[in-house]
């Protein structure tokens, strides 16, 4: 069995997916944003990774960060969380 046939090592710890590029990364390599509460209209950056509520993860790629500024998919996912419509 050569290196191409060997199973790939799985990363240690939790793995999350970037909402823009859909690639998977270890959780600590991603930025986390949480759903707004009480009628706010923007996502909240979660620098600790421990805020309660629905979260979205974004990789560190510059292209993904640029697209995330226009990302509106969170509005549907956050429906019913707080007072977001």
N, C-alpha and C positions, 0 to 999 in steps of 0.2 A: 504494500500500500504506500503510495507516494503522498506528498503534501496536498496535492489537488484532491485526493480521495478522502483525506482525513476529515472528520467532522469538525466544524468550526467551534471554537471555544465560545461559550455563552458568557456575556458580561456578568460580573458580580452585581448583586443588588437589583433594584427595580428598573425596568425599562419602560420608557414612554415614547410616544410618537409626536413628531412635529405636526401641527395642524395645517401647515402650508405644504411642505414637501412630502409628508407622510413617511419619512424615514424614521427608523427607531434608533434611540440613543439611551445611554444610561441617564437616569433621572437627574443626576447632579450636573450634567452637561447642558441642560435645557433651562430656558427662562420659563417661569410659570406666571400665568395671569388668572385671576378669579372673576367670576360673574359679578356684575354690579349689584348693589343692594339699595333699597329705598329709592328707586326711581332714577338712579344715576345712569348716564348714557354711555359710559366708557368702561372698559375692563380695568381692573386694578392689578398693578404689578405686585407679585408676591415674592419678595426678595428672600423671605425665610423658607418658603416652600411648605409652610405649616398652617396657612390661613384656611379656615373651614370653607366649604362650599365647592361648587363645580369649578374645576380648573382646566386651563388650556396650556399646552406646552409649545414652545417655539425654540427652534434650534438657533445656533449662533451665526448661521450663514447670513451674510449681508442681503442677499437676494430675498431670502425668506422674511427678514425684518422689514424690507421695503414693501413686500406684498402684504404683510400683516397689518400695516397701517390702513389698508383698504379692505381687510378681511371683515366680513359682516356675518359669517356663519355662526358666531357666538350668540347672536340675537335669538336664533331659533333654539339653540342648545340651552340657553339660559331662561327660556320661557317658563314661567312658574316659579322661578327663583327670585325672591324679593318681589318687586313690582315691575319687572321688565316686561315689555310687550313687544 
